């Protein structure tokens, strides 16, 4: 069991999914370089680990999801009073629609919860090559479940949460399987429905590049909120 701080900043400005890296770059340009969780760099080196500030497109609008120490560092953004952002060839007048601050209890349960994950990027080069060798649909699904379970364990480690029971994952349905651009590459992504025995905060990211909006998780049904304190 682990209590985490969770803050979601929802803007009124619409962006395309492909504009999330540009949105991220514009935010980073407006905050102090000492705010390492915005850009995940420490000096000239990458900060490896689960990202505690994640850039999102939620209901077509730009957003930030901040976890633990990220909820503290986001004050840098507000203190700098950023009014405008340059996103590609356009300038937007940034407007905050709502801010939601929660304390969530992270826990593995003996029951499962239903989710949808959007534009999940599961593969590095090695995993992708292995996936392409699998001809049986059941084997492919099992391989994806194994990766998704590993993503959940990576998230838990990044939040300093020591699990006290086995994490179980089952993919119910693959909704979309497509290539999406990331930098100069086309990356294999999936949107799918799954169940697991961990209650997940809404819009948290899993898989590769969750800070860039990939692998955004939303509840599929009204999952019970367990020990949630809202402020």
JONOR-V716622 format. One record per residue. N is the residue number from 1. RES is the residue in three letters. PSI is psi in radians with two decimals (* if undefined). D_LAST is the distance of its C-alpha to the last C-alpha in Angstrom with 2 decimals. Layout:
N,RES,PSI,D_LAST
N,RES,PSI,D_LAST
//
This chain:
1,UNK,2.38,20.76
2,UNK,2.18,18.30
3,UNK,2.29,14.59
4,UNK,2.62,13.40
5,UNK,2.41,10.67
6,UNK,2.22,10.41
7,UNK,2.28,9.81
8,UNK,2.18,11.74
9,UNK,2.03,13.41
10,UNK,2.14,15.54
11,UNK,2.83,18.54
12,UNK,-0.11,20.86
13,UNK,2.25,23.89
14,UNK,2.44,25.86
15,UNK,2.76,27.48
16,UNK,2.73,29.88
17,UNK,-0.69,29.21
18,UNK,-0.23,32.08
19,UNK,-0.07,30.44
20,UNK,-0.79,27.47
21,UNK,-0.60,29.56
22,UNK,-0.70,30.43
23,UNK,-0.78,26.83
24,UNK,-0.83,26.06
25,UNK,-0.66,29.13
26,UNK,-0.69,28.24
27,UNK,-0.81,24.79
28,UNK,-0.67,26.52
29,UNK,-0.38,29.19
30,UNK,-0.02,26.76
31,UNK,2.92,25.00
32,UNK,2.47,26.60
33,UNK,-0.24,28.69
34,UNK,-0.27,27.27
35,UNK,1.36,23.96
36,UNK,-0.44,25.51
37,UNK,-0.29,22.67
38,UNK,-0.63,23.08
39,UNK,-0.13,26.74
40,UNK,0.67,27.25
41,UNK,2.49,30.27
42,UNK,1.72,31.25
43,UNK,-2.20,34.22
44,UNK,0.10,36.65
45,UNK,2.63,35.33
46,UNK,2.53,32.79
47,UNK,1.88,29.76
48,UNK,2.52,30.31
49,UNK,3.00,27.56
50,UNK,2.27,24.65
51,UNK,2.32,22.90
52,UNK,-0.09,19.40
53,UNK,2.13,19.12
54,UNK,2.40,20.38
55,UNK,2.31,21.67
56,UNK,2.83,21.50
57,UNK,1.88,23.01
58,UNK,2.08,20.76
59,UNK,0.79,22.49
60,UNK,-0.04,24.96
61,UNK,2.65,22.53
62,UNK,2.54,21.71
63,UNK,2.88,18.45
64,UNK,2.39,17.10
65,UNK,2.15,15.50
66,UNK,2.36,14.65
67,UNK,2.46,14.74
68,UNK,-2.07,14.84
69,UNK,-0.41,16.86
70,UNK,-0.51,16.48
71,UNK,-0.40,12.89
72,UNK,-0.80,14.79
73,UNK,-0.40,17.78
74,UNK,-0.31,16.19
75,UNK,-0.48,16.10
76,UNK,-0.71,19.86
77,UNK,-0.82,19.66
78,UNK,-0.63,17.84
79,UNK,-0.55,20.08
80,UNK,-0.12,23.11
81,UNK,0.98,22.25
82,UNK,2.09,23.83
83,UNK,-0.61,25.15
84,UNK,2.62,27.55
85,UNK,2.46,28.14
86,UNK,1.98,31.52
87,UNK,1.80,31.43
88,UNK,-2.13,34.96
89,UNK,0.19,37.17
90,UNK,2.70,34.62
91,UNK,2.30,32.28
92,UNK,2.52,29.00
93,UNK,1.88,27.08
94,UNK,2.30,23.57
95,UNK,2.17,20.94
96,UNK,2.18,17.17
97,UNK,-0.84,16.32
98,UNK,2.71,12.56
99,UNK,2.25,9.82
100,UNK,2.15,7.31
101,UNK,2.24,5.42
102,UNK,2.80,6.02
103,UNK,2.07,8.28
104,UNK,2.51,11.41
105,UNK,1.98,14.60
106,UNK,2.26,17.56
107,UNK,2.50,20.68
108,UNK,2.42,24.10
109,UNK,3.01,25.24
110,UNK,0.16,28.61
111,UNK,2.94,27.65
112,UNK,2.78,26.91
113,UNK,2.61,24.37
114,UNK,2.40,25.47
115,UNK,2.83,24.53
116,UNK,2.38,26.02
117,UNK,2.33,26.37
118,UNK,2.30,27.49
119,UNK,0.85,30.07
120,UNK,2.25,30.04
121,UNK,1.68,32.46
122,UNK,-0.36,33.80
123,UNK,2.38,37.04
124,UNK,-3.10,38.45
125,UNK,-0.72,42.16
126,UNK,-0.79,43.37
127,UNK,-0.64,41.17
128,UNK,-0.75,42.11
129,UNK,-0.69,45.79
130,UNK,-0.76,45.45
131,UNK,-0.69,43.66
132,UNK,-0.33,46.51
133,UNK,-0.25,49.02
134,UNK,2.06,47.51
135,UNK,-0.47,49.45
136,UNK,2.31,48.21
137,UNK,-0.63,45.05
138,UNK,-0.75,44.02
139,UNK,-0.69,44.38
140,UNK,-0.77,42.32
141,UNK,-0.74,39.48
142,UNK,-0.68,39.66
143,UNK,-0.74,39.58
144,UNK,-0.68,36.45
145,UNK,-0.69,34.78
146,UNK,-0.73,35.78
147,UNK,-0.76,34.28
148,UNK,-0.69,30.97
149,UNK,-0.73,30.81
150,UNK,-0.64,31.51
151,UNK,-0.70,28.69
152,UNK,-0.68,26.25
153,UNK,-0.65,27.81
154,UNK,-0.74,27.52
155,UNK,-0.82,23.79
156,UNK,-0.76,23.49
157,UNK,-0.73,25.73
158,UNK,-0.42,23.81
159,UNK,0.15,20.61
160,UNK,0.74,22.86
161,UNK,2.05,22.51
162,UNK,1.96,25.78
163,UNK,2.50,26.40
164,UNK,0.12,28.17
165,UNK,2.91,29.77
166,UNK,2.43,31.40
167,UNK,2.24,29.49
168,UNK,2.36,31.14
169,UNK,2.42,31.10
170,UNK,2.18,33.05
171,UNK,2.16,33.44
172,UNK,-0.65,34.19
173,UNK,2.31,35.13
174,UNK,2.06,35.63
175,UNK,-0.65,34.82
176,UNK,2.47,35.93
177,UNK,1.89,37.80
178,UNK,2.80,38.32
179,UNK,2.28,39.00
180,UNK,2.57,36.52
181,UNK,2.38,37.23
182,UNK,2.00,35.68
183,UNK,-2.11,37.39
184,UNK,0.26,41.08
185,UNK,2.76,40.84
186,UNK,2.10,40.31
187,UNK,2.45,38.04
188,UNK,2.19,38.08
189,UNK,2.81,34.81
190,UNK,2.50,33.85
191,UNK,2.23,31.45
192,UNK,2.94,31.42
193,UNK,2.40,29.94
194,UNK,2.90,29.48
195,UNK,2.52,28.33
196,UNK,2.90,27.22
197,UNK,0.42,26.13
198,UNK,2.31,22.88
199,UNK,2.16,19.61
200,UNK,2.40,18.47
201,UNK,2.54,15.21
202,UNK,2.40,16.04
203,UNK,0.18,18.01
204,UNK,2.62,18.63
205,UNK,2.52,22.21
206,UNK,2.71,25.23
207,UNK,-2.73,28.83
208,UNK,2.47,30.45
209,UNK,0.78,28.80
210,UNK,-0.40,25.20
211,UNK,-0.29,24.24
212,UNK,0.23,26.51
213,UNK,-0.10,24.92
214,UNK,2.56,27.34
215,UNK,0.65,26.38
216,UNK,2.20,23.13
217,UNK,2.34,22.05
218,UNK,2.58,20.74
219,UNK,2.37,20.83
220,UNK,-0.61,24.21
221,UNK,-3.09,23.39
222,UNK,1.35,20.46
223,UNK,2.44,19.94
224,UNK,2.36,18.28
225,UNK,2.07,14.78
226,UNK,2.09,15.45
227,UNK,0.95,13.17
228,UNK,2.23,9.91
229,UNK,2.10,6.73
230,UNK,2.40,3.79
231,UNK,*,0.00
//
